[in-house]
């Protein structure tokens, strides 16, 4: 089973927890002959839940890294655009100085 996002992992965790709780209830109600089978099932469910938990944690870390990369790229874009804007404003100011200078008149 491939876990595609964090919400899906949470949903799977809830389902497994419900199954585990149901099996625990069975264990409490069952007679002594079915106890070993229920214990084995619980061990299997716990093992499966651990594997899926690890997969969810890895998916979470990947998602965090992707968002961090996006944020870094956007910050770099903002910095570059801000620098470009300042340079453009400086050029405009220099051009305005040149056009506003009075033309020297011959005497």
N, C-alpha and C positions, 0 to 999 in steps of 0.2 A: 504494500500500500504506500503510495507516495503522498506525502503531506505537502500541500501547496501553499498554505498560509497559516498564520498563528491561530486564527479563529477555528480553522479546521482541526488543528492539533488540540485545541481546548475542547472541541466537540467530541473528538475521539477519546480524550481523557475522561470526559463525563460519561460516555458510553461504557468505557472499561470499568470505571468506578462503580457504575450501576450494576454491571455484570458481577463484579467482585462482591458487592454488597449482597446481591441476590444469592450468590453461591455461599456466602457466609451464613445467610439466613437458612439455606438448605442444610448446611452443616449443623446448625443448631437444632433443626427439626428432624434431621435424618437419624435413622437407627445406626447402630455401630458398624454394620456391614458395609455401608456406603461411605463411611468416613475416609478411608484411604483414597478412594476415587475422587472424592471432593477435594481432598488436600492436594492431590496431584493436579487437578484442574485449577485450583487456586494458585499453585506454584507456576503453572503455565501462563495463567492470566497476569500474574505479577511480572514474570519475565517479559511477556509481550508488552505490558504497560511500560516497563523500563526502557525497552528498545524504542518504543514510540515517543517516550519522553525525551530521550537523547536526540532523536531525529527532530523533534520540535525545538529543542534548544539550539541545534545546529541551524535550523531554518531561521530562527529568531536572530542569531548572530549574523547570518548572511544578509538578512533584511536590514539589520542595523548598519552593516558595512556598506550596503548599496545606498542607503539614505545618507550616510556620511559622505560618500563619494559625490552624490548629487549636490549636497550642500557645499562641498568644497568647489565643485565646478561652478556653481552659481555665484559663490563669493568671488571667485576668480573673474567671472564675467562682469560682476558689478564693479570690481576694482579696475578692470581694464576699461570699461565704459566710462567710469568716473575720470580716469586718467585722460582718456580721449577727449572728454568734454572739457576738462581743464585746459588741455592743449589748444583746443579749438577756440575757447574763450580768450586765451592769451593771444592767439593769432588775430582774432577779431579786434581785440583791444589795440594791438600794434598797428593794424590797418587803419583803425580810426584815428590814431595819433598821426599817421602819415597823411591822411586826407584832411585833417584839421589844421595842419601847419600852414601858417600864412606863407604865401609865395613872396620871396624877397623881391622888392621893387627896385629897379635901378634909379639912382639919384639923378 
